[in-house]
Amino acid sequence: MGSRLSVSEDGLLPDDRTTRARIRDAAIGCFAKYGVAGTTARKVADSAGVSPGSVIHHFGSMEGLRAACDEHVAAVIRQQKQEAMSSGTGIDVLAALRESNFGSLAGYLAEVLVEDSPAVAKLVDDLVADAEIYMEQGVEEGLVRATPNPRGRAVVVAIWSLGALVLHRHLERILGVDLTDPDVGANPAIAAYVGPAYEIFGDGIFTEEYAAHLQAAFAAHVGAEEPT
């Protein structure tokens, strides 16, 4: 006979994540709630239901825990972006937003990105590198326009997106959308942000004529700067 999952008294399936994964996910939630300075091994342990010693045992230090959180956050974003790009031009953008499962990841990024440290620099570099890869995938799938400067575009788009998370309180104040809310994708108010964002990315800001003029001027400037 096959084994059956035992269900707890509250009707929920048991948490089958490893202890390491539970600590990591609890830490992401704590960093999002308390910030970097306010998150301690004890707070993470209490949230994960383990001892503070278990936190250090699995990650070596709070810095090691932060590194594991960074890697996980980048991996989740990478996976969801690649899945969206692989859907091709038939993707249902609103459905993808509703079904996204970022949880505390956006809040985590909003808190840690303000820190000027090598760890944050590496996180940003990883997110930019991933953005370049999945945007090129978007070009292949017909979602994204080709560009002669994929690296530069990935940098600008990633920094813009991350900047919106850092300034999320002002975005909520002005547009009524909290990008760090785990359920933001299911909130109808998300249209106040997504609409203008897709207008900018979809149609562009400048007219074709002016964009061509700027490109020509920039190309001439770059050519003049290059050594002969």
N, CA and C atoms as a LAMMPS dump frame, in Angstrom:
ITEM: TIMESTEP
0
ITEM: NUMBER OF ATOMS
684
ITEM: BOX BOUNDS ff ff ff
-5.0000000000000000e+02 5.0000000000000000e+02
-5.0000000000000000e+02 5.0000000000000000e+02
-5.0000000000000000e+02 5.0000000000000000e+02
ITEM: ATOMS id mol type element x y z
1 1 1 N 0.839 -1.198 0
2 1 2 C 0 0 0
3 1 3 C 0.877 1.252 0
4 2 1 N 0.447 2.293 -0.701
5 2 2 C 1.223 3.524 -0.73
6 2 3 C 1.059 4.297 0.556
7 3 1 N 2.041 5.084 0.879
8 3 2 C 1.973 5.877 2.11
9 3 3 C 1.087 7.084 1.889
10 4 1 N 0.469 7.543 2.972
11 4 2 C -0.394 8.71 2.912
12 4 3 C 0.219 9.832 3.736
13 5 1 N 0.024 11.069 3.241
14 5 2 C 0.505 12.213 4.01
15 5 3 C -0.42 12.427 5.194
16 6 1 N 0.139 12.543 6.38
17 6 2 C -0.685 12.834 7.546
18 6 3 C -1.032 14.312 7.557
19 7 1 N -2.285 14.613 7.859
20 7 2 C -2.766 15.988 7.871
21 7 3 C -2.904 16.442 9.312
22 8 1 N -2.45 17.624 9.607
23 8 2 C -2.519 18.14 10.966
24 8 3 C -3.955 18.473 11.343
25 9 1 N -4.191 18.786 12.646
26 9 2 C -5.536 19.044 13.119
27 9 3 C -6.17 20.249 12.452
28 10 1 N -5.357 21.187 11.97
29 10 2 C -5.929 22.366 11.313
30 10 3 C -6.223 22.124 9.84
31 11 1 N -5.992 20.885 9.389
32 11 2 C -6.343 20.531 8.017
33 11 3 C -5.287 20.847 6.998
34 12 1 N -4.105 21.307 7.447
35 12 2 C -3.045 21.68 6.522
36 12 3 C -2.068 20.528 6.34
37 13 1 N -1.501 20.423 5.136
38 13 2 C -0.465 19.425 4.896
39 13 3 C 0.79 19.807 5.676
40 14 1 N 1.589 18.839 6.075
41 14 2 C 2.804 19.152 6.824
42 14 3 C 3.811 19.904 5.964
43 15 1 N 4.646 20.696 6.615
44 15 2 C 5.703 21.443 5.93
45 15 3 C 6.85 20.478 5.641
46 16 1 N 7.047 20.139 4.354
47 16 2 C 8.066 19.149 4.002
48 16 3 C 9.374 19.79 3.536
49 17 1 N 9.53 21.098 3.752
50 17 2 C 10.793 21.726 3.417
51 17 3 C 11.876 21.268 4.397
52 18 1 N 13.112 21.298 3.945
53 18 2 C 14.214 20.979 4.842
54 18 3 C 14.339 22.071 5.896
55 19 1 N 15.023 21.757 6.981
56 19 2 C 15.243 22.751 8.026
57 19 3 C 15.994 23.96 7.473
58 20 1 N 16.967 23.7 6.614
59 20 2 C 17.735 24.79 6.005
60 20 3 C 16.815 25.708 5.193
61 21 1 N 15.905 25.127 4.423
62 21 2 C 14.992 25.924 3.608
63 21 3 C 14.023 26.707 4.485
64 22 1 N 13.56 26.107 5.566
65 22 2 C 12.648 26.808 6.469
66 22 3 C 13.339 27.991 7.124
67 23 1 N 14.592 27.802 7.516
68 23 2 C 15.335 28.913 8.113
69 23 3 C 15.549 30.02 7.089
70 24 1 N 15.945 29.648 5.871
71 24 2 C 16.18 30.639 4.811
72 24 3 C 14.911 31.44 4.521
73 25 1 N 13.786 30.756 4.373
74 25 2 C 12.536 31.447 4.062
75 25 3 C 12.084 32.327 5.225
76 26 1 N 12.295 31.836 6.46
77 26 2 C 11.966 32.65 7.627
78 26 3 C 12.837 33.896 7.67
79 27 1 N 14.108 33.75 7.302
80 27 2 C 15.028 34.891 7.298
81 27 3 C 14.59 35.934 6.275
82 28 1 N 14.168 35.489 5.101
83 28 2 C 13.689 36.433 4.084
84 28 3 C 12.527 37.24 4.634
85 29 1 N 11.605 36.564 5.312
86 29 2 C 10.471 37.264 5.911
87 29 3 C 10.898 38.232 7.002
88 30 1 N 11.889 37.83 7.812
89 30 2 C 12.369 38.703 8.88
90 30 3 C 13.089 39.922 8.326
91 31 1 N 13.938 39.725 7.319
92 31 2 C 14.629 40.859 6.714
93 31 3 C 13.618 41.835 6.11
94 32 1 N 12.562 41.301 5.505
95 32 2 C 11.534 42.156 4.912
96 32 3 C 10.776 42.927 5.988
97 33 1 N 10.574 42.308 7.145
98 33 2 C 9.78 42.928 8.213
99 33 3 C 10.604 43.847 9.101
100 34 1 N 11.802 43.4 9.488
101 34 2 C 12.596 44.141 10.466
102 34 3 C 13.768 44.903 9.86
103 35 1 N 14.085 44.651 8.598
104 35 2 C 15.254 45.263 7.989
105 35 3 C 16.515 44.485 8.331
106 36 1 N 17.618 44.898 7.734
107 36 2 C 18.881 44.187 7.942
108 36 3 C 19.365 44.346 9.384
109 37 1 N 19.38 45.574 9.893
110 37 2 C 19.9 45.829 11.234
111 37 3 C 19.028 45.191 12.312
112 38 1 N 17.739 45.094 12.062
113 38 2 C 16.82 44.59 13.075
114 38 3 C 16.618 43.089 13.07
115 39 1 N 17.237 42.393 12.127
116 39 2 C 17.074 40.94 12.03
117 39 3 C 18.221 40.243 12.751
118 40 1 N 17.879 39.397 13.721
119 40 2 C 18.864 38.657 14.486
120 40 3 C 18.651 37.161 14.292
121 41 1 N 19.643 36.39 14.677
122 41 2 C 19.525 34.934 14.586
123 41 3 C 18.36 34.44 15.428
124 42 1 N 18.117 35.074 16.574
125 42 2 C 17.01 34.65 17.432
126 42 3 C 15.663 34.913 16.763
127 43 1 N 15.511 36.075 16.124
128 43 2 C 14.25 36.363 15.443
129 43 3 C 14.005 35.377 14.312
130 44 1 N 15.054 35.07 13.572
131 44 2 C 14.919 34.099 12.479
132 44 3 C 14.57 32.731 13.045
133 45 1 N 15.24 32.356 14.129
134 45 2 C 14.99 31.059 14.745
135 45 3 C 13.562 30.958 15.252
136 46 1 N 13.077 32.006 15.909
137 46 2 C 11.707 31.995 16.409
138 46 3 C 10.709 31.855 15.262
139 47 1 N 10.972 32.554 14.161
140 47 2 C 10.075 32.499 13.01
141 47 3 C 10.096 31.124 12.351
142 48 1 N 11.267 30.478 12.336
143 48 2 C 11.399 29.17 11.694
144 48 3 C 11.045 28.014 12.616
145 49 1 N 10.921 28.309 13.923
146 49 2 C 10.628 27.255 14.871
147 49 3 C 11.825 26.377 15.189
148 50 1 N 13.012 26.988 15.189
149 50 2 C 14.246 26.261 15.512
150 50 3 C 15.019 27.049 16.565
151 51 1 N 16.151 26.519 16.987
152 51 2 C 16.993 27.225 17.957
153 51 3 C 17.944 28.171 17.232
154 52 1 N 18.4 29.252 17.897
155 52 2 C 19.389 30.14 17.276
156 52 3 C 20.644 29.388 16.852
157 53 1 N 21.014 28.359 17.628
158 53 2 C 22.182 27.573 17.263
159 53 3 C 22.001 26.839 15.953
160 54 1 N 20.76 26.457 15.647
161 54 2 C 20.484 25.765 14.39
162 54 3 C 20.695 26.691 13.197
163 55 1 N 20.378 27.978 13.383
164 55 2 C 20.594 28.958 12.309
165 55 3 C 22.07 29.023 11.952
166 56 1 N 22.906 29.139 12.977
167 56 2 C 24.344 29.231 12.748
168 56 3 C 24.896 27.9 12.238
169 57 1 N 24.35 26.802 12.735
170 57 2 C 24.812 25.477 12.295
171 57 3 C 24.626 25.31 10.789
172 58 1 N 23.488 25.75 10.27
173 58 2 C 23.187 25.535 8.849
174 58 3 C 23.844 26.567 7.941
175 59 1 N 24.123 27.772 8.448
176 59 2 C 24.612 28.833 7.561
177 59 3 C 25.951 29.44 7.995
178 60 1 N 26.454 29.039 9.16
179 60 2 C 27.758 29.503 9.592
180 60 3 C 27.743 30.858 10.278
181 61 1 N 26.958 31.79 9.755
182 61 2 C 26.876 33.142 10.3
183 61 3 C 25.676 33.833 9.689
184 62 1 N 25.345 35.013 10.193
185 62 2 C 24.259 35.784 9.593
186 62 3 C 24.637 36.23 8.179
187 63 1 N 25.932 36.459 7.947
188 63 2 C 26.376 36.81 6.589
189 63 3 C 26.155 35.637 5.638
190 64 1 N 26.425 34.424 6.125
191 64 2 C 26.163 33.245 5.303
192 64 3 C 24.684 33.067 5.021
193 65 1 N 23.87 33.378 6.01
194 65 2 C 22.419 33.304 5.822
195 65 3 C 21.963 34.333 4.79
196 66 1 N 22.503 35.558 4.886
197 66 2 C 22.162 36.589 3.908
198 66 3 C 22.517 36.142 2.498
199 67 1 N 23.685 35.537 2.336
200 67 2 C 24.121 35.079 1.013
201 67 3 C 23.159 34.026 0.466
202 68 1 N 22.715 33.122 1.335
203 68 2 C 21.773 32.09 0.898
204 68 3 C 20.44 32.71 0.505
205 69 1 N 20.007 33.719 1.242
206 69 2 C 18.76 34.42 0.91
207 69 3 C 18.886 35.113 -0.445
208 70 1 N 20.012 35.788 -0.662
209 70 2 C 20.245 36.468 -1.944
210 70 3 C 20.176 35.481 -3.105
211 71 1 N 20.845 34.349 -2.957
212 71 2 C 20.866 33.344 -4.021
213 71 3 C 19.458 32.821 -4.31
214 72 1 N 18.696 32.593 -3.255
215 72 2 C 17.338 32.073 -3.436
216 72 3 C 16.442 33.099 -4.11
217 73 1 N 16.511 34.343 -3.663
218 73 2 C 15.684 35.403 -4.252
219 73 3 C 15.994 35.549 -5.739
220 74 1 N 17.271 35.594 -6.087
221 74 2 C 17.66 35.715 -7.493
222 74 3 C 17.179 34.515 -8.304
223 75 1 N 17.246 33.324 -7.733
224 75 2 C 16.829 32.116 -8.441
225 75 3 C 15.323 32.111 -8.697
226 76 1 N 14.539 32.548 -7.714
227 76 2 C 13.082 32.589 -7.881
228 76 3 C 12.702 33.593 -8.966
229 77 1 N 13.3 34.781 -8.927
230 77 2 C 13.01 35.803 -9.937
231 77 3 C 13.403 35.296 -11.319
232 78 1 N 14.58 34.678 -11.412
233 78 2 C 15.048 34.145 -12.689
234 78 3 C 14.066 33.109 -13.251
235 79 1 N 13.629 32.202 -12.412
236 79 2 C 12.724 31.148 -12.862
237 79 3 C 11.403 31.718 -13.348
238 80 1 N 10.824 32.652 -12.584
239 80 2 C 9.521 33.191 -12.971
240 80 3 C 9.619 34.042 -14.231
241 81 1 N 10.701 34.794 -14.383
242 81 2 C 10.876 35.601 -15.592
243 81 3 C 11.062 34.701 -16.817
244 82 1 N 11.853 33.63 -16.67
245 82 2 C 12.079 32.724 -17.791
246 82 3 C 10.803 31.991 -18.171
247 83 1 N 10.002 31.619 -17.18
248 83 2 C 8.727 30.97 -17.471
249 83 3 C 7.803 31.93 -18.216
250 84 1 N 7.807 33.194 -17.818
251 84 2 C 6.973 34.182 -18.501
252 84 3 C 7.423 34.373 -19.943
253 85 1 N 8.739 34.475 -20.154
254 85 2 C 9.247 34.66 -21.508
255 85 3 C 8.959 33.446 -22.391
256 86 1 N 9.019 32.253 -21.811
257 86 2 C 8.791 31.037 -22.603
258 86 3 C 7.34 30.901 -23.027
259 87 1 N 6.447 31.702 -22.43
260 87 2 C 5.035 31.651 -22.81
261 87 3 C 4.788 32.298 -24.16
262 88 1 N 5.737 33.071 -24.641
263 88 2 C 5.594 33.708 -25.948
264 88 3 C 4.596 34.85 -25.92
265 89 1 N 4.166 35.29 -27.102
266 89 2 C 3.296 36.46 -27.205
267 89 3 C 1.895 36.205 -26.684
268 90 1 N 1.554 34.959 -26.428
269 90 2 C 0.219 34.652 -25.91
270 90 3 C 0.122 34.741 -24.406
271 91 1 N 1.161 35.208 -23.742
272 91 2 C 1.155 35.264 -22.291
273 91 3 C 0.037 36.16 -21.767
274 92 1 N -0.646 35.711 -20.726
275 92 2 C -1.656 36.506 -20.03
276 92 3 C -0.937 37.218 -18.892
277 93 1 N -0.621 38.49 -19.096
278 93 2 C 0.207 39.218 -18.149
279 93 3 C -0.465 39.324 -16.787
280 94 1 N -1.752 39.667 -16.77
281 94 2 C -2.448 39.837 -15.499
282 94 3 C -2.55 38.513 -14.745
283 95 1 N -2.798 37.425 -15.484
284 95 2 C -2.865 36.114 -14.838
285 95 3 C -1.502 35.744 -14.252
286 96 1 N -0.429 36.066 -14.991
287 96 2 C 0.916 35.775 -14.492
288 96 3 C 1.194 36.549 -13.214
289 97 1 N 0.722 37.785 -13.135
290 97 2 C 0.91 38.577 -11.928
291 97 3 C 0.132 37.987 -10.761
292 98 1 N -1.109 37.579 -11.041
293 98 2 C -1.937 37.014 -9.971
294 98 3 C -1.348 35.719 -9.43
295 99 1 N -0.745 34.933 -10.329
296 99 2 C -0.256 33.619 -9.936
297 99 3 C 1.195 33.637 -9.459
298 100 1 N 1.847 34.791 -9.551
299 100 2 C 3.237 34.872 -9.093
300 100 3 C 3.287 34.627 -7.591
301 101 1 N 4.361 34.027 -7.146
302 101 2 C 4.479 33.66 -5.746
303 101 3 C 5.776 34.217 -5.167
304 102 1 N 5.878 35.545 -5.158
305 102 2 C 7.097 36.172 -4.664
306 102 3 C 7.116 36.259 -3.14
307 103 1 N 5.926 36.171 -2.504
308 103 2 C 5.879 36.202 -1.049
309 103 3 C 6.588 37.42 -0.501
310 104 1 N 7.557 37.185 0.388
311 104 2 C 8.288 38.281 1.03
312 104 3 C 9.5 38.72 0.226
313 105 1 N 9.69 38.166 -0.98
314 105 2 C 10.902 38.453 -1.732
315 105 3 C 11.023 39.922 -2.099
316 106 1 N 9.895 40.544 -2.503
317 106 2 C 9.95 41.962 -2.873
318 106 3 C 10.281 42.814 -1.653
319 107 1 N 9.676 42.497 -0.508
320 107 2 C 9.98 43.227 0.715
321 107 3 C 11.424 43.046 1.134
322 108 1 N 11.946 41.852 0.928
323 108 2 C 13.354 41.571 1.226
324 108 3 C 14.259 42.471 0.389
325 109 1 N 13.999 42.525 -0.912
326 109 2 C 14.822 43.357 -1.788
327 109 3 C 14.721 44.832 -1.408
328 110 1 N 13.515 45.28 -1.072
329 110 2 C 13.332 46.68 -0.702
330 110 3 C 14.179 47.058 0.507
331 111 1 N 14.371 46.116 1.42
332 111 2 C 15.148 46.395 2.626
333 111 3 C 16.654 46.284 2.391
334 112 1 N 17.089 45.246 1.685
335 112 2 C 18.538 45.003 1.597
336 112 3 C 19.224 45.853 0.535
337 113 1 N 18.495 46.285 -0.493
338 113 2 C 19.144 46.995 -1.587
339 113 3 C 19.69 48.361 -1.194
340 114 1 N 19.187 48.922 -0.098
341 114 2 C 19.664 50.244 0.319
342 114 3 C 21.038 50.158 0.979
343 115 1 N 21.473 48.95 1.282
344 115 2 C 22.765 48.764 1.941
345 115 3 C 23.893 48.821 0.914
346 116 1 N 24.907 49.606 1.213
347 116 2 C 26.073 49.725 0.322
348 116 3 C 27.128 48.735 0.789
349 117 1 N 27.127 47.543 0.203
350 117 2 C 28.052 46.5 0.639
351 117 3 C 28.408 45.611 -0.54
352 118 1 N 29.51 44.887 -0.463
353 118 2 C 29.873 43.947 -1.529
354 118 3 C 28.791 42.891 -1.76
355 119 1 N 28.102 42.48 -0.686
356 119 2 C 27.061 41.468 -0.822
357 119 3 C 25.916 41.982 -1.69
358 120 1 N 25.514 43.231 -1.474
359 120 2 C 24.431 43.808 -2.269
360 120 3 C 24.895 44.052 -3.699
361 121 1 N 26.141 44.46 -3.863
362 121 2 C 26.682 44.652 -5.211
363 121 3 C 26.631 43.342 -5.993
364 122 1 N 26.976 42.239 -5.346
365 122 2 C 26.918 40.933 -6.014
366 122 3 C 25.484 40.566 -6.366
367 123 1 N 24.556 40.834 -5.446
368 123 2 C 23.145 40.537 -5.711
369 123 3 C 22.649 41.312 -6.931
370 124 1 N 22.962 42.606 -6.979
371 124 2 C 22.533 43.428 -8.119
372 124 3 C 23.18 42.924 -9.406
373 125 1 N 24.458 42.591 -9.352
374 125 2 C 25.146 42.068 -10.533
375 125 3 C 24.488 40.781 -11.029
376 126 1 N 24.118 39.905 -10.091
377 126 2 C 23.461 38.652 -10.476
378 126 3 C 22.1 38.912 -11.119
379 127 1 N 21.337 39.848 -10.552
380 127 2 C 20.017 40.165 -11.104
381 127 3 C 20.133 40.788 -12.493
382 128 1 N 21.141 41.627 -12.686
383 128 2 C 21.363 42.235 -14.002
384 128 3 C 21.758 41.162 -15.019
385 129 1 N 22.657 40.272 -14.633
386 129 2 C 23.083 39.201 -15.541
387 129 3 C 21.903 38.318 -15.928
388 130 1 N 21.052 38.005 -14.957
389 130 2 C 19.859 37.206 -15.247
390 130 3 C 18.918 37.963 -16.18
391 131 1 N 18.77 39.277 -15.949
392 131 2 C 17.883 40.086 -16.788
393 131 3 C 18.346 40.075 -18.242
394 132 1 N 19.64 40.136 -18.445
395 132 2 C 20.164 40.101 -19.816
396 132 3 C 19.806 38.779 -20.487
397 133 1 N 19.882 37.69 -19.737
398 133 2 C 19.585 36.37 -20.298
399 133 3 C 18.107 36.238 -20.639
400 134 1 N 17.217 36.57 -19.692
401 134 2 C 15.796 36.353 -19.99
402 134 3 C 15.232 37.404 -20.946
403 135 1 N 15.846 38.572 -21.045
404 135 2 C 15.396 39.535 -22.055
405 135 3 C 15.8 39.077 -23.456
406 136 1 N 16.964 38.46 -23.576
407 136 2 C 17.343 37.883 -24.864
408 136 3 C 16.429 36.717 -25.226
409 137 1 N 16.003 35.969 -24.209
410 137 2 C 15.006 34.929 -24.438
411 137 3 C 13.71 35.557 -24.944
412 138 1 N 13.364 36.72 -24.401
413 138 2 C 12.183 37.435 -24.861
414 138 3 C 12.3 37.875 -26.306
415 139 1 N 13.501 38.248 -26.723
416 139 2 C 13.728 38.6 -28.136
417 139 3 C 13.454 37.392 -29.019
418 140 1 N 13.966 36.242 -28.612
419 140 2 C 13.783 35.014 -29.388
420 140 3 C 12.319 34.601 -29.45
421 141 1 N 11.565 34.887 -28.38
422 141 2 C 10.154 34.503 -28.33
423 141 3 C 9.238 35.546 -28.96
424 142 1 N 9.811 36.672 -29.391
425 142 2 C 9.018 37.708 -30.033
426 142 3 C 8.346 38.667 -29.072
427 143 1 N 8.755 38.679 -27.807
428 143 2 C 8.163 39.589 -26.832
429 143 3 C 8.922 40.895 -26.709
430 144 1 N 10.22 40.844 -26.962
431 144 2 C 11.087 41.988 -26.705
432 144 3 C 11.798 42.387 -27.988
433 145 1 N 11.91 43.695 -28.201
434 145 2 C 12.616 44.185 -29.372
435 145 3 C 14.112 43.899 -29.244
436 146 1 N 14.717 43.576 -30.361
437 146 2 C 16.17 43.375 -30.367
438 146 3 C 16.865 44.709 -30.135
439 147 1 N 18.05 44.651 -29.581
440 147 2 C 18.82 45.86 -29.315
441 147 3 C 20.292 45.589 -29.588
442 148 1 N 21.011 46.593 -30.071
443 148 2 C 22.46 46.408 -30.263
444 148 3 C 23.228 46.434 -28.946
445 149 1 N 22.532 46.769 -27.851
446 149 2 C 23.201 46.871 -26.552
447 149 3 C 22.396 46.123 -25.487
448 150 1 N 22.327 44.785 -25.578
449 150 2 C 21.523 44.027 -24.605
450 150 3 C 22.004 44.186 -23.173
451 151 1 N 23.307 44.3 -22.978
452 151 2 C 23.835 44.465 -21.629
453 151 3 C 23.365 45.772 -21.019
454 152 1 N 23.507 46.867 -21.766
455 152 2 C 23.093 48.165 -21.252
456 152 3 C 21.61 48.216 -20.956
457 153 1 N 20.797 47.635 -21.841
458 153 2 C 19.36 47.631 -21.61
459 153 3 C 19.012 46.838 -20.35
460 154 1 N 19.665 45.697 -20.161
461 154 2 C 19.4 44.885 -18.977
462 154 3 C 19.753 45.65 -17.704
463 155 1 N 20.863 46.382 -17.737
464 155 2 C 21.267 47.164 -16.571
465 155 3 C 20.209 48.204 -16.238
466 156 1 N 19.776 48.98 -17.247
467 156 2 C 18.824 50.064 -17.009
468 156 3 C 17.486 49.515 -16.52
469 157 1 N 16.969 48.477 -17.171
470 157 2 C 15.67 47.913 -16.788
471 157 3 C 15.733 47.328 -15.38
472 158 1 N 16.806 46.613 -15.077
473 158 2 C 16.936 46.019 -13.746
474 158 3 C 17.037 47.088 -12.668
475 159 1 N 17.83 48.122 -12.914
476 159 2 C 17.989 49.181 -11.922
477 159 3 C 16.686 49.946 -11.734
478 160 1 N 15.972 50.218 -12.817
479 160 2 C 14.662 50.864 -12.697
480 160 3 C 13.724 50.029 -11.832
481 161 1 N 13.667 48.73 -12.116
482 161 2 C 12.752 47.847 -11.397
483 161 3 C 13.129 47.752 -9.92
484 162 1 N 14.416 47.605 -9.639
485 162 2 C 14.859 47.524 -8.255
486 162 3 C 14.649 48.855 -7.53
487 163 1 N 14.825 49.948 -8.251
488 163 2 C 14.599 51.265 -7.658
489 163 3 C 13.152 51.461 -7.248
490 164 1 N 12.222 50.9 -8.027
491 164 2 C 10.8 50.994 -7.679
492 164 3 C 10.519 50.269 -6.366
493 165 1 N 11.253 49.183 -6.111
494 165 2 C 11.072 48.469 -4.846
495 165 3 C 11.627 49.286 -3.679
496 166 1 N 12.789 49.884 -3.872
497 166 2 C 13.383 50.692 -2.805
498 166 3 C 12.477 51.874 -2.464
499 167 1 N 11.834 52.457 -3.471
500 167 2 C 10.946 53.616 -3.268
501 167 3 C 9.483 53.194 -3.197
502 168 1 N 9.229 51.957 -2.759
503 168 2 C 7.868 51.425 -2.799
504 168 3 C 6.891 52.22 -1.937
505 169 1 N 7.373 52.813 -0.851
506 169 2 C 6.452 53.589 0.001
507 169 3 C 5.932 54.817 -0.739
508 170 1 N 6.772 55.441 -1.541
509 170 2 C 6.326 56.603 -2.317
510 170 3 C 5.395 56.162 -3.443
511 171 1 N 5.679 55.006 -4.031
512 171 2 C 4.797 54.493 -5.078
513 171 3 C 3.408 54.2 -4.505
514 172 1 N 3.379 53.642 -3.304
515 172 2 C 2.095 53.377 -2.659
516 172 3 C 1.386 54.685 -2.312
517 173 1 N 2.143 55.65 -1.842
518 173 2 C 1.556 56.935 -1.478
519 173 3 C 0.932 57.634 -2.675
520 174 1 N 1.585 57.533 -3.829
521 174 2 C 1.134 58.265 -5.009
522 174 3 C 0.126 57.475 -5.842
523 175 1 N 0.39 56.182 -6.054
524 175 2 C -0.475 55.379 -6.918
525 175 3 C -1.35 54.374 -6.164
526 176 1 N -1.077 54.21 -4.862
527 176 2 C -1.891 53.274 -4.083
528 176 3 C -1.534 51.818 -4.294
529 177 1 N -0.308 51.54 -4.77
530 177 2 C 0.14 50.169 -5.032
531 177 3 C 1.385 49.884 -4.201
532 178 1 N 1.315 48.837 -3.381
533 178 2 C 2.471 48.435 -2.576
534 178 3 C 3.133 47.234 -3.243
535 179 1 N 4.25 47.455 -3.912
536 179 2 C 4.934 46.382 -4.634
537 179 3 C 5.505 45.327 -3.704
538 180 1 N 5.627 45.629 -2.418
539 180 2 C 6.153 44.649 -1.474
540 180 3 C 5.061 43.795 -0.846
541 181 1 N 3.815 44.064 -1.168
542 181 2 C 2.703 43.251 -0.659
543 181 3 C 2.752 41.879 -1.329
544 182 1 N 2.821 40.794 -0.542
545 182 2 C 2.872 39.457 -1.153
546 182 3 C 1.708 39.158 -2.083
547 183 1 N 0.57 39.833 -1.885
548 183 2 C -0.618 39.596 -2.713
549 183 3 C -0.847 40.716 -3.723
550 184 1 N 0.198 41.461 -4.045
551 184 2 C 0.012 42.613 -4.936
552 184 3 C -0.519 42.197 -6.295
553 185 1 N -0.147 40.995 -6.764
554 185 2 C -0.614 40.56 -8.073
555 185 3 C -2.107 40.348 -8.153
556 186 1 N -2.741 40.1 -7
557 186 2 C -4.19 39.875 -6.971
558 186 3 C -4.96 41.157 -6.676
559 187 1 N -4.244 42.249 -6.428
560 187 2 C -4.882 43.52 -6.1
561 187 3 C -5.194 44.28 -7.392
562 188 1 N -6.481 44.613 -7.638
563 188 2 C -6.826 45.349 -8.868
564 188 3 C -6.039 46.655 -9.028
565 189 1 N -5.576 47.211 -7.909
566 189 2 C -4.839 48.473 -7.967
567 189 3 C -3.512 48.331 -8.682
568 190 1 N -3.053 47.098 -8.915
569 190 2 C -1.773 46.892 -9.594
570 190 3 C -1.792 47.489 -10.987
571 191 1 N -2.99 47.621 -11.564
572 191 2 C -3.112 48.199 -12.905
573 191 3 C -2.599 49.628 -12.949
574 192 1 N -2.663 50.33 -11.816
575 192 2 C -2.178 51.71 -11.769
576 192 3 C -0.685 51.783 -12.003
577 193 1 N 0.016 50.693 -11.707
578 193 2 C 1.465 50.639 -11.933
579 193 3 C 1.793 49.931 -13.238
580 194 1 N 1.147 48.788 -13.464
581 194 2 C 1.464 47.98 -14.64
582 194 3 C 1.101 48.702 -15.93
583 195 1 N -0.032 49.417 -15.936
584 195 2 C -0.459 50.12 -17.155
585 195 3 C 0.594 51.077 -17.671
586 196 1 N 1.009 52.058 -16.853
587 196 2 C 2.054 52.972 -17.308
588 196 3 C 3.381 52.272 -17.606
589 197 1 N 3.706 51.241 -16.824
590 197 2 C 4.973 50.532 -17.051
591 197 3 C 4.994 49.898 -18.432
592 198 1 N 3.896 49.235 -18.801
593 198 2 C 3.863 48.589 -20.111
594 198 3 C 3.724 49.606 -21.24
595 199 1 N 3.156 50.777 -20.929
596 199 2 C 3.122 51.842 -21.943
597 199 3 C 4.537 52.327 -22.239
598 200 1 N 5.323 52.485 -21.183
599 200 2 C 6.711 52.93 -21.365
600 200 3 C 7.53 51.884 -22.096
601 201 1 N 7.449 50.632 -21.624
602 201 2 C 8.252 49.573 -22.229
603 201 3 C 7.707 49.149 -23.588
604 202 1 N 6.384 49.256 -23.76
605 202 2 C 5.783 48.795 -25.002
606 202 3 C 5.883 49.792 -26.141
607 203 1 N 5.476 51.035 -25.88
608 203 2 C 5.443 52.042 -26.934
609 203 3 C 6.669 52.936 -26.941
610 204 1 N 7.393 52.951 -25.847
611 204 2 C 8.543 53.845 -25.759
612 204 3 C 8.118 55.239 -25.355
613 205 1 N 9.099 56.092 -25.074
614 205 2 C 8.82 57.451 -24.626
615 205 3 C 8.904 58.443 -25.779
616 206 1 N 9.867 58.264 -26.67
617 206 2 C 10.089 59.222 -27.748
618 206 3 C 9.421 58.775 -29.045
619 207 1 N 9.169 59.748 -29.912
620 207 2 C 8.671 59.411 -31.242
621 207 3 C 9.78 58.715 -32.02
622 208 1 N 9.387 57.991 -33.06
623 208 2 C 10.39 57.285 -33.861
624 208 3 C 11.384 58.272 -34.458
625 209 1 N 10.876 59.435 -34.911
626 209 2 C 11.745 60.425 -35.537
627 209 3 C 12.77 60.973 -34.536
628 210 1 N 12.278 61.31 -33.314
629 210 2 C 13.17 61.867 -32.307
630 210 3 C 14.145 60.801 -31.794
631 211 1 N 13.644 59.561 -31.651
632 211 2 C 14.51 58.472 -31.212
633 211 3 C 15.643 58.249 -32.208
634 212 1 N 15.317 58.332 -33.512
635 212 2 C 16.348 58.162 -34.54
636 212 3 C 17.369 59.297 -34.468
637 213 1 N 16.866 60.519 -34.223
638 213 2 C 17.762 61.679 -34.096
639 213 3 C 18.706 61.507 -32.912
640 214 1 N 18.161 61.045 -31.764
641 214 2 C 18.986 60.847 -30.574
642 214 3 C 20.025 59.753 -30.8
643 215 1 N 19.597 58.665 -31.444
644 215 2 C 20.518 57.568 -31.71
645 215 3 C 21.661 58.022 -32.602
646 216 1 N 21.339 58.831 -33.634
647 216 2 C 22.375 59.328 -34.534
648 216 3 C 23.34 60.256 -33.799
649 217 1 N 22.769 61.119 -32.931
650 217 2 C 23.61 62.046 -32.181
651 217 3 C 24.511 61.285 -31.219
652 218 1 N 23.957 60.251 -30.575
653 218 2 C 24.746 59.465 -29.632
654 218 3 C 25.849 58.706 -30.356
655 219 1 N 25.506 58.128 -31.522
656 219 2 C 26.497 57.389 -32.298
657 219 3 C 27.629 58.311 -32.73
658 220 1 N 27.288 59.548 -33.112
659 220 2 C 28.31 60.512 -33.51
660 220 3 C 29.191 60.883 -32.327
661 221 1 N 28.565 61.009 -31.143
662 221 2 C 29.322 61.362 -29.94
663 221 3 C 30.293 60.24 -29.563
664 222 1 N 29.785 58.992 -29.632
665 222 2 C 30.636 57.844 -29.301
666 222 3 C 31.788 57.749 -30.302
667 223 1 N 31.476 57.987 -31.577
668 223 2 C 32.514 57.94 -32.61
669 223 3 C 33.577 58.99 -32.409
670 224 1 N 33.157 60.166 -31.936
671 224 2 C 34.117 61.258 -31.71
672 224 3 C 34.99 60.984 -30.502
673 225 1 N 34.469 60.206 -29.541
674 225 2 C 35.209 59.898 -28.322
675 225 3 C 36.223 58.768 -28.515
676 226 1 N 35.995 57.934 -29.545
677 226 2 C 36.869 56.798 -29.758
678 226 3 C 38.229 57.272 -30.299
679 227 1 N 39.317 56.669 -29.811
680 227 2 C 40.645 57.074 -30.286
681 227 3 C 40.842 56.704 -31.738
682 228 1 N 41.535 57.531 -32.46
683 228 2 C 41.777 57.255 -33.878
684 228 3 C 43.108 56.565 -34.041
